[in-house]
């Protein structure tokens, strides 16, 4: 084992000592630069596209919104309106896709929302002045999660349920235009949505029903923002 040599500032002893240490390392002989794709006819190494990774986040379910169903009722302003919600988006829990594809969640939502409305509105629910509806169907028209929940709420609270009050002529959530399809007879309309993100759907329903003198109460299962 080599013993460390004292540093001689005049003769560059330190540099000489480092040179002697490096001489103990062997480097494989190569006539091409490191990383040269032409080496030995090998195919070029693939280049990692960091932008493609960002694009994949739109459909990557590992980054999808989740909810752990911790009961956290809240009144929230969004898109110029206020809405009530029972649960909040969370970092851990079931994804929204898992929730909406599980039939058991329909009853879970319906029971929780019904109990919440009974506590919030009290005896006025049985006055005949209230009804419930959903926002317009866009992507899931045959098995619409919000509509299935509202049918069960209707059964529990015995208030009218209007399934297709409004029609949306596009699948876009932002700046969507709604037209009236069926006007409820009751003066007070509960507009239910399974989850609310931007609030644009609620705003569209508010503007539509306000023209016909209806009072609106917006209720969401999940507030889809932390």
Backbone as CSV, one residue per row, in Angstrom:
resi,resn,N_x,N_y,N_z,CA_x,CA_y,CA_z,C_x,C_y,C_z
1,UNK,0.855,-1.197,0.000,0.000,0.000,0.000,0.880,1.232,0.000
2,UNK,0.576,2.161,-0.849,1.377,3.381,-0.938,1.097,4.284,0.230
3,UNK,2.127,4.852,0.796,1.998,5.804,1.886,1.815,7.207,1.319
4,UNK,0.891,8.021,1.936,0.694,9.394,1.454,1.970,10.196,1.574
5,UNK,2.276,10.982,0.568,3.478,11.793,0.535,3.160,13.212,0.972
6,UNK,4.056,13.857,1.647,3.836,15.270,2.023,3.747,16.139,0.778
7,UNK,2.922,17.198,0.910,2.709,18.093,-0.219,3.872,19.057,-0.319
8,UNK,4.459,19.098,-1.491,5.547,20.028,-1.755,5.013,21.091,-2.685
9,UNK,4.702,22.257,-2.139,4.105,23.319,-2.947,5.046,23.800,-4.027
10,UNK,6.341,23.596,-3.839,7.276,24.113,-4.836,7.437,23.154,-6.010
11,UNK,7.298,21.857,-5.741,7.589,20.897,-6.801,6.338,20.250,-7.368
12,UNK,5.150,20.630,-6.805,3.909,20.022,-7.311,3.778,18.585,-6.860
13,UNK,4.265,18.294,-5.621,4.232,16.929,-5.110,2.839,16.345,-5.069
14,UNK,1.827,17.207,-4.771,0.453,16.720,-4.699,-0.007,16.210,-6.061
15,UNK,0.261,16.960,-7.121,-0.118,16.536,-8.460,0.574,15.234,-8.834
16,UNK,1.832,15.095,-8.449,2.568,13.875,-8.761,1.959,12.687,-8.044
17,UNK,1.529,12.907,-6.771,0.944,11.822,-6.001,-0.374,11.364,-6.608
18,UNK,-1.264,12.316,-7.061,-2.537,11.980,-7.688,-2.300,11.210,-8.979
19,UNK,-1.301,11.622,-9.753,-0.982,10.949,-11.003,-0.606,9.499,-10.765
20,UNK,0.149,9.275,-9.691,0.565,7.902,-9.394,-0.618,7.056,-8.969
21,UNK,-1.609,7.667,-8.259,-2.808,6.919,-7.846,-3.640,6.554,-9.057
22,UNK,-3.855,7.506,-9.957,-4.660,7.258,-11.138,-4.041,6.203,-12.039
23,UNK,-2.730,6.050,-11.967,-2.074,5.064,-12.826,-2.439,3.638,-12.457
24,UNK,-3.007,3.455,-11.241,-3.421,2.121,-10.816,-4.714,1.667,-11.477
25,UNK,-5.488,2.616,-12.055,-6.770,2.288,-12.692,-6.545,1.957,-14.154
26,UNK,-7.211,0.890,-14.629,-7.107,0.500,-16.019,-8.378,0.888,-16.754
27,UNK,-8.266,1.435,-17.925,-9.390,1.855,-18.755,-9.387,1.033,-20.016
28,UNK,-10.574,0.466,-20.347,-10.655,-0.350,-21.565,-10.339,0.489,-22.776
29,UNK,-9.599,-0.118,-23.711,-9.233,0.595,-24.916,-10.449,0.790,-25.810
30,UNK,-10.587,1.950,-26.377,-11.705,2.242,-27.264,-11.271,3.279,-28.270
31,UNK,-11.734,3.088,-29.502,-11.378,4.023,-30.564,-12.520,4.979,-30.875
32,UNK,-13.651,4.802,-30.151,-14.804,5.667,-30.409,-15.166,6.427,-29.154
33,UNK,-15.838,7.546,-29.350,-16.235,8.378,-28.216,-17.336,7.685,-27.430
34,UNK,-17.374,7.927,-26.142,-18.388,7.355,-25.281,-19.779,7.767,-25.757
35,UNK,-20.654,6.769,-25.945,-22.016,7.073,-26.369,-22.172,7.200,-27.859
36,UNK,-21.129,6.917,-28.638,-21.220,7.014,-30.091,-22.105,5.892,-30.606
37,UNK,-23.295,6.187,-31.182,-24.212,5.136,-31.627,-23.691,4.309,-32.782
38,UNK,-22.639,4.797,-33.442,-22.089,4.051,-34.568,-21.110,2.968,-34.132
39,UNK,-20.867,2.887,-32.842,-19.886,1.933,-32.333,-20.328,0.504,-32.627
40,UNK,-19.458,-0.253,-33.307,-19.700,-1.663,-33.634,-21.007,-1.867,-34.373
41,UNK,-21.505,-0.836,-35.082,-22.738,-0.979,-35.848,-23.986,-1.078,-35.004
42,UNK,-23.890,-0.730,-33.729,-25.054,-0.843,-32.851,-26.094,0.205,-33.214
43,UNK,-27.359,-0.105,-32.934,-28.445,0.835,-33.211,-28.375,2.008,-32.238
44,UNK,-28.787,3.186,-32.671,-28.752,4.351,-31.778,-29.591,4.098,-30.531
45,UNK,-29.096,4.566,-29.408,-29.837,4.411,-28.158,-31.073,5.299,-28.175
46,UNK,-32.220,4.803,-27.679,-33.440,5.623,-27.665,-33.286,6.829,-26.742
47,UNK,-33.871,7.924,-27.168,-33.825,9.144,-26.379,-35.120,9.268,-25.587
48,UNK,-35.016,9.454,-24.276,-36.204,9.554,-23.423,-36.904,10.878,-23.669
49,UNK,-38.165,10.792,-24.019,-38.950,11.995,-24.327,-39.712,12.420,-23.087
50,UNK,-39.202,13.432,-22.392,-39.849,13.863,-21.152,-41.199,14.511,-21.429
51,UNK,-41.376,15.055,-22.618,-42.655,15.676,-22.949,-43.740,14.624,-23.149
52,UNK,-43.367,13.458,-23.661,-44.341,12.378,-23.822,-44.853,11.920,-22.470
53,UNK,-43.981,11.928,-21.465,-44.399,11.553,-20.118,-45.446,12.528,-19.606
54,UNK,-45.251,13.807,-19.870,-46.229,14.809,-19.431,-47.562,14.613,-20.143
55,UNK,-47.509,14.278,-21.416,-48.747,14.072,-22.169,-49.519,12.866,-21.667
56,UNK,-48.807,11.849,-21.204,-49.480,10.638,-20.745,-50.260,10.864,-19.466
57,UNK,-49.971,11.927,-18.726,-50.672,12.167,-17.470,-52.165,12.367,-17.672
58,UNK,-52.560,12.749,-18.890,-53.983,12.990,-19.144,-54.790,11.702,-19.022
59,UNK,-54.173,10.561,-19.357,-54.925,9.307,-19.281,-54.342,8.319,-18.293
60,UNK,-53.259,8.669,-17.664,-52.630,7.785,-16.689,-53.470,7.748,-15.416
61,UNK,-54.048,6.574,-15.105,-54.940,6.459,-13.961,-54.214,6.615,-12.629
62,UNK,-52.890,6.523,-12.617,-52.166,6.704,-11.366,-52.210,8.153,-10.917
63,UNK,-52.526,9.072,-11.829,-52.610,10.486,-11.463,-54.060,10.958,-11.392
64,UNK,-55.008,10.022,-11.503,-56.420,10.398,-11.492,-56.839,10.862,-10.102
65,UNK,-57.863,11.718,-10.065,-58.380,12.221,-8.795,-58.893,11.071,-7.938
66,UNK,-58.763,11.227,-6.636,-59.164,10.194,-5.691,-60.006,10.789,-4.570
67,UNK,-60.687,9.913,-3.845,-61.462,10.340,-2.688,-61.418,9.232,-1.644
68,UNK,-61.152,9.614,-0.387,-61.109,8.622,0.690,-62.418,8.574,1.486
69,UNK,-63.392,9.386,1.094,-64.727,9.414,1.688,-64.730,9.783,3.177
70,UNK,-63.754,10.572,3.588,-63.828,11.150,4.928,-64.895,12.252,4.876
71,UNK,-65.893,12.158,5.738,-67.021,13.083,5.683,-66.559,14.495,6.062
72,UNK,-66.588,15.386,5.075,-66.148,16.768,5.283,-67.109,17.706,4.555
73,UNK,-68.324,17.893,5.076,-69.283,18.780,4.408,-68.739,20.194,4.318
74,UNK,-68.988,20.813,3.176,-68.408,22.142,2.939,-69.287,22.914,1.962
75,UNK,-69.328,24.214,2.138,-69.948,25.087,1.151,-68.824,25.839,0.454
76,UNK,-68.804,25.762,-0.871,-67.656,26.243,-1.644,-68.096,27.178,-2.760
77,UNK,-67.418,28.312,-2.935,-67.701,29.162,-4.097,-66.909,28.693,-5.304
78,UNK,-67.587,28.608,-6.439,-66.890,28.236,-7.681,-67.724,28.691,-8.863
79,UNK,-67.065,29.290,-9.833,-67.717,29.783,-11.056,-68.833,30.766,-10.721
80,UNK,-68.642,31.534,-9.653,-69.626,32.554,-9.286,-70.823,32.013,-8.532
81,UNK,-70.785,30.743,-8.128,-71.885,30.121,-7.396,-71.354,29.475,-6.120
82,UNK,-72.296,29.087,-5.242,-71.954,28.322,-4.058,-72.581,26.945,-4.180
83,UNK,-71.856,25.913,-3.771,-72.428,24.580,-3.773,-72.013,23.835,-2.504
84,UNK,-72.863,22.889,-2.105,-72.603,22.056,-0.945,-71.974,20.746,-1.403
85,UNK,-71.027,20.238,-0.638,-70.411,18.952,-0.954,-70.219,18.155,0.333
86,UNK,-70.231,16.827,0.179,-70.080,15.955,1.341,-68.643,15.514,1.557
87,UNK,-67.953,15.237,0.449,-66.584,14.731,0.530,-65.664,15.605,-0.307
88,UNK,-64.367,15.466,-0.033,-63.370,16.258,-0.742,-62.393,15.332,-1.470
89,UNK,-61.872,15.842,-2.561,-60.784,15.149,-3.249,-59.635,14.923,-2.268
90,UNK,-58.966,13.771,-2.359,-57.879,13.446,-1.438,-56.709,12.834,-2.201
91,UNK,-55.569,12.769,-1.524,-54.373,12.201,-2.147,-54.445,10.683,-2.210
92,UNK,-55.112,10.071,-1.231,-55.266,8.627,-1.185,-56.749,8.282,-1.279
93,UNK,-57.046,7.044,-1.654,-58.430,6.615,-1.753,-58.736,6.022,-3.115
94,UNK,-60.011,5.851,-3.404,-60.443,5.272,-4.673,-60.424,6.334,-5.764
95,UNK,-60.086,5.922,-6.978,-60.133,6.852,-8.106,-61.583,7.098,-8.501
96,UNK,-61.823,8.189,-9.204,-63.181,8.500,-9.634,-63.704,7.436,-10.600
97,UNK,-62.814,6.871,-11.412,-63.227,5.804,-12.314,-63.688,4.576,-11.539
98,UNK,-62.958,4.213,-10.501,-63.343,3.076,-9.663,-64.676,3.335,-8.970
99,UNK,-64.855,4.549,-8.486,-66.085,4.902,-7.778,-67.291,4.796,-8.701
100,UNK,-67.180,5.375,-9.889,-68.326,5.432,-10.795,-68.628,4.085,-11.456
101,UNK,-67.694,3.156,-11.406,-67.929,1.842,-11.996,-68.389,0.812,-10.966
102,UNK,-68.500,1.222,-9.711,-68.898,0.306,-8.642,-70.373,0.519,-8.309
103,UNK,-71.255,-0.453,-8.584,-72.679,-0.281,-8.296,-72.981,0.009,-6.829
104,UNK,-72.136,-0.493,-5.916,-72.365,-0.261,-4.491,-72.240,1.215,-4.131
105,UNK,-71.474,1.965,-4.922,-71.284,3.382,-4.629,-72.557,4.199,-4.911
106,UNK,-73.439,3.682,-5.752,-74.689,4.394,-6.034,-75.506,4.525,-4.752
107,UNK,-75.666,3.422,-4.048,-76.397,3.438,-2.773,-75.633,4.226,-1.714
108,UNK,-74.314,4.104,-1.724,-73.486,4.855,-0.773,-73.720,6.359,-0.921
109,UNK,-73.660,6.842,-2.144,-73.904,8.260,-2.416,-75.332,8.644,-2.044
110,UNK,-76.303,7.834,-2.493,-77.710,8.176,-2.285,-78.054,8.263,-0.808
111,UNK,-77.576,7.322,-0.020,-77.861,7.346,1.420,-77.227,8.557,2.091
112,UNK,-75.966,8.825,1.757,-75.263,9.948,2.388,-75.881,11.284,2.002
113,UNK,-76.209,11.459,0.709,-76.791,12.724,0.253,-78.195,12.903,0.829
114,UNK,-78.983,11.840,0.899,-80.330,11.927,1.459,-80.286,12.362,2.919
115,UNK,-79.440,11.721,3.706,-79.300,12.103,5.120,-78.848,13.546,5.254
116,UNK,-77.937,13.951,4.384,-77.420,15.317,4.407,-78.535,16.324,4.106
117,UNK,-79.369,16.028,3.110,-80.454,16.940,2.743,-81.521,17.011,3.828
118,UNK,-81.797,15.891,4.457,-82.775,15.893,5.552,-82.306,16.805,6.684
119,UNK,-81.034,16.712,7.044,-80.493,17.551,8.115,-80.425,19.013,7.700
120,UNK,-80.144,19.248,6.409,-79.949,20.623,5.932,-81.281,21.334,5.698
121,UNK,-82.255,20.647,5.128,-83.522,21.286,4.752,-84.661,20.982,5.721
122,UNK,-84.525,19.908,6.464,-85.540,19.606,7.469,-86.905,19.289,6.874
123,UNK,-87.969,19.671,7.613,-89.338,19.341,7.196,-89.764,19.965,5.870
124,UNK,-89.054,20.981,5.425,-89.464,21.651,4.186,-89.390,20.713,2.977
125,UNK,-88.598,19.633,3.098,-88.481,18.690,1.988,-89.823,18.029,1.653
126,UNK,-90.668,17.867,2.662,-91.954,17.196,2.453,-93.084,18.171,2.175
127,UNK,-92.739,19.424,1.893,-93.761,20.454,1.672,-94.334,20.423,0.264
128,UNK,-93.691,19.662,-0.626,-94.116,19.639,-2.019,-93.510,20.739,-2.858
129,UNK,-92.562,21.495,-2.273,-91.943,22.614,-2.971,-90.534,22.291,-3.489
130,UNK,-90.103,21.046,-3.296,-88.755,20.674,-3.689,-88.766,19.528,-4.700
131,UNK,-87.777,19.545,-5.569,-87.540,18.435,-6.492,-86.034,18.308,-6.684
132,UNK,-85.621,17.285,-7.382,-84.196,17.076,-7.630,-83.982,16.742,-9.098
133,UNK,-82.865,17.206,-9.640,-82.498,16.894,-11.026,-80.984,16.776,-11.118
134,UNK,-80.512,16.366,-12.263,-79.076,16.267,-12.507,-78.681,17.243,-13.608
135,UNK,-77.389,17.425,-13.726,-76.883,18.204,-14.855,-77.029,17.375,-16.124
136,UNK,-76.956,17.982,-17.307,-77.151,17.230,-18.562,-76.177,16.073,-18.726
137,UNK,-76.654,15.001,-19.301,-75.813,13.840,-19.583,-74.933,14.143,-20.794
138,UNK,-73.674,13.733,-20.699,-72.762,13.941,-21.824,-72.207,12.617,-22.328
139,UNK,-71.360,12.001,-21.529,-70.650,10.811,-21.989,-71.367,9.510,-21.645
140,UNK,-71.999,9.449,-20.490,-72.642,8.213,-20.048,-74.147,8.436,-19.990
141,UNK,-74.801,8.159,-21.089,-76.238,8.425,-21.181,-77.087,7.226,-20.796
142,UNK,-76.552,6.018,-20.968,-77.322,4.826,-20.640,-77.247,4.512,-19.149
143,UNK,-76.048,4.553,-18.621,-75.847,4.286,-17.194,-75.168,5.500,-16.572
144,UNK,-75.968,6.521,-16.356,-75.434,7.769,-15.822,-75.374,7.686,-14.295
145,UNK,-74.179,7.847,-13.766,-73.948,7.665,-12.326,-74.804,8.617,-11.493
146,UNK,-74.829,9.894,-11.871,-75.598,10.886,-11.103,-77.092,10.588,-11.163
147,UNK,-77.585,10.161,-12.311,-79.008,9.854,-12.448,-79.406,8.655,-11.598
148,UNK,-78.563,7.639,-11.567,-78.849,6.458,-10.756,-78.893,6.814,-9.271
149,UNK,-78.027,7.711,-8.861,-78.039,8.173,-7.467,-79.325,8.938,-7.176
150,UNK,-79.708,9.823,-8.083,-80.900,10.641,-7.872,-82.171,9.801,-7.815
151,UNK,-82.212,8.720,-8.553,-83.392,7.842,-8.486,-83.556,7.276,-7.077
152,UNK,-82.447,6.911,-6.456,-82.520,6.388,-5.094,-82.831,7.489,-4.080
153,UNK,-82.312,8.694,-4.310,-82.648,9.822,-3.431,-84.145,10.111,-3.522
154,UNK,-84.672,10.076,-4.727,-86.106,10.261,-4.954,-86.919,9.243,-4.153
155,UNK,-86.463,7.993,-4.140,-87.174,6.963,-3.392,-87.106,7.171,-1.893
156,UNK,-85.995,7.661,-1.408,-85.842,7.860,0.033,-86.569,9.097,0.534
157,UNK,-86.464,10.193,-0.218,-87.026,11.466,0.250,-88.440,11.723,-0.259
158,UNK,-88.872,10.927,-1.234,-90.200,11.096,-1.817,-90.395,12.497,-2.399
159,UNK,-89.388,12.951,-3.108,-89.494,14.212,-3.847,-89.348,13.898,-5.328
160,UNK,-89.979,14.661,-6.210,-89.904,14.372,-7.652,-88.472,14.432,-8.177
161,UNK,-88.193,13.546,-9.108,-86.897,13.530,-9.784,-87.116,13.748,-11.269
162,UNK,-86.484,14.797,-11.800,-86.541,15.105,-13.228,-85.176,14.776,-13.822
163,UNK,-85.176,13.767,-14.698,-83.894,13.255,-15.185,-83.271,14.115,-16.279
164,UNK,-84.063,14.634,-17.166,-83.522,15.369,-18.306,-84.109,16.779,-18.375
165,UNK,-83.808,17.573,-17.360,-84.277,18.960,-17.343,-83.609,19.747,-18.459
166,UNK,-82.325,19.513,-18.652,-81.565,20.268,-19.652,-80.848,19.318,-20.593
167,UNK,-80.570,19.824,-21.782,-79.806,19.075,-22.786,-78.565,19.883,-23.138
168,UNK,-77.431,19.201,-23.177,-76.180,19.838,-23.593,-75.844,19.371,-25.004
169,UNK,-75.512,20.312,-25.868,-75.290,19.992,-27.276,-73.823,19.746,-27.609
170,UNK,-72.982,19.636,-26.580,-71.574,19.291,-26.796,-71.100,18.486,-25.601
171,UNK,-69.956,17.821,-25.766,-69.408,17.023,-24.679,-68.413,17.814,-23.849
172,UNK,-68.204,19.066,-24.205,-67.255,19.899,-23.488,-67.852,20.385,-22.175
173,UNK,-67.030,20.404,-21.128,-67.496,20.884,-19.832,-67.378,22.402,-19.708
174,UNK,-66.416,22.968,-20.412,-66.185,24.406,-20.314,-67.007,25.123,-21.374
175,UNK,-67.706,26.181,-20.948,-68.517,27.013,-21.847,-69.583,26.203,-22.594
176,UNK,-70.090,25.178,-21.955,-71.146,24.386,-22.571,-72.457,25.175,-22.565
177,UNK,-73.256,24.981,-23.611,-74.540,25.674,-23.735,-75.655,24.664,-23.474
178,UNK,-76.545,24.999,-22.519,-77.652,24.131,-22.177,-78.950,24.699,-22.722
179,UNK,-79.838,23.815,-23.124,-81.194,24.219,-23.511,-82.188,23.458,-22.648
180,UNK,-83.315,24.087,-22.376,-84.323,23.490,-21.502,-85.072,22.381,-22.236
181,UNK,-85.201,21.252,-21.558,-85.946,20.128,-22.111,-87.243,19.882,-21.336
182,UNK,-87.184,20.062,-20.022,-88.339,19.813,-19.165,-88.270,20.747,-17.962
183,UNK,-89.275,21.547,-17.748,-89.280,22.506,-16.642,-89.983,21.894,-15.428
184,UNK,-89.279,21.776,-14.300,-89.930,21.241,-13.096,-91.078,22.139,-12.637
185,UNK,-92.079,21.530,-12.029,-93.222,22.289,-11.529,-92.896,22.947,-10.188
186,UNK,-92.000,22.351,-9.417,-91.671,22.844,-8.083,-90.805,24.105,-8.176
187,UNK,-90.956,25.037,-7.221,-90.179,26.283,-7.272,-88.713,26.102,-6.870
188,UNK,-88.415,25.070,-6.063,-87.059,24.867,-5.542,-86.460,23.588,-6.141
189,UNK,-85.345,23.746,-6.806,-84.732,22.633,-7.524,-83.355,22.321,-6.936
190,UNK,-83.184,21.086,-6.478,-81.872,20.610,-6.048,-81.161,20.057,-7.286
191,UNK,-80.057,20.665,-7.647,-79.268,20.192,-8.789,-78.105,19.376,-8.229
192,UNK,-78.146,18.079,-8.476,-77.123,17.194,-7.919,-76.106,16.811,-8.989
193,UNK,-74.841,16.765,-8.580,-73.772,16.259,-9.441,-72.892,15.352,-8.600
194,UNK,-72.412,14.265,-9.190,-71.608,13.327,-8.412,-70.296,13.947,-7.957
195,UNK,-69.665,14.754,-8.825,-68.491,15.508,-8.398,-68.399,16.801,-9.200
196,UNK,-67.825,17.813,-8.574,-67.713,19.134,-9.195,-66.248,19.531,-9.251
197,UNK,-65.797,19.954,-10.438,-64.411,20.388,-10.605,-64.357,21.894,-10.874
198,UNK,-64.789,22.320,-12.047,-64.721,23.744,-12.399,-65.972,24.511,-11.988
199,UNK,-67.097,23.816,-11.861,-68.353,24.488,-11.545,-69.078,25.034,-12.751
200,UNK,-68.534,24.831,-13.948,-69.152,25.385,-15.151,-70.514,24.751,-15.437
201,UNK,-70.659,23.463,-15.114,-71.943,22.789,-15.324,-73.014,23.377,-14.416
202,UNK,-72.652,23.607,-13.162,-73.606,24.200,-12.226,-73.998,25.607,-12.676
203,UNK,-73.028,26.341,-13.161,-73.325,27.692,-13.633,-74.309,27.661,-14.790
204,UNK,-74.121,26.708,-15.715,-75.033,26.585,-16.852,-76.444,26.260,-16.403
205,UNK,-76.582,25.372,-15.428,-77.901,25.022,-14.906,-78.541,26.200,-14.173
206,UNK,-77.749,26.937,-13.446,-78.263,28.102,-12.720,-78.827,29.145,-13.685
207,UNK,-78.060,29.451,-14.719,-78.508,30.458,-15.678,-79.766,29.997,-16.413
208,UNK,-79.862,28.699,-16.683,-81.018,28.166,-17.393,-82.282,28.226,-16.541
209,UNK,-82.186,27.793,-15.280,-83.360,27.735,-14.410,-83.751,29.101,-13.867
210,UNK,-82.784,29.982,-13.741,-83.082,31.326,-13.237,-84.014,32.067,-14.184
211,UNK,-83.887,31.808,-15.469,-84.752,32.461,-16.454,-86.217,32.101,-16.240
212,UNK,-86.445,30.973,-15.600,-87.819,30.507,-15.395,-88.245,30.648,-13.933
213,UNK,-87.532,31.481,-13.187,-87.925,31.808,-11.822,-87.717,30.697,-10.811
214,UNK,-86.802,29.762,-11.074,-86.574,28.660,-10.153,-85.424,28.970,-9.193
215,UNK,-85.624,28.588,-7.928,-84.545,28.657,-6.948,-83.725,27.375,-7.052
216,UNK,-82.414,27.492,-7.004,-81.547,26.328,-7.182,-80.650,26.123,-5.971
217,UNK,-80.537,24.884,-5.558,-79.602,24.476,-4.510,-78.670,23.435,-5.129
218,UNK,-77.376,23.724,-5.161,-76.420,22.836,-5.826,-75.739,21.949,-4.790
219,UNK,-75.809,20.654,-5.017,-75.236,19.678,-4.092,-74.351,18.717,-4.882
220,UNK,-73.148,18.492,-4.372,-72.212,17.569,-5.017,-71.789,16.504,-4.024
221,UNK,-71.521,15.324,-4.553,-70.952,14.298,-3.693,-69.523,14.637,-3.333
222,UNK,-68.695,14.837,-4.373,-67.261,15.080,-4.161,-66.865,16.438,-4.715
223,UNK,-66.218,17.224,-3.888,-65.590,18.469,-4.325,-64.228,18.085,-4.908
224,UNK,-64.112,18.144,-6.220,-62.945,17.589,-6.909,-61.785,18.574,-6.986
225,UNK,-61.549,19.269,-5.888,-60.363,20.137,-5.773,-59.908,20.113,-4.348
226,UNK,-58.575,20.009,-4.154,-58.024,20.000,-2.810,-58.119,21.378,-2.183
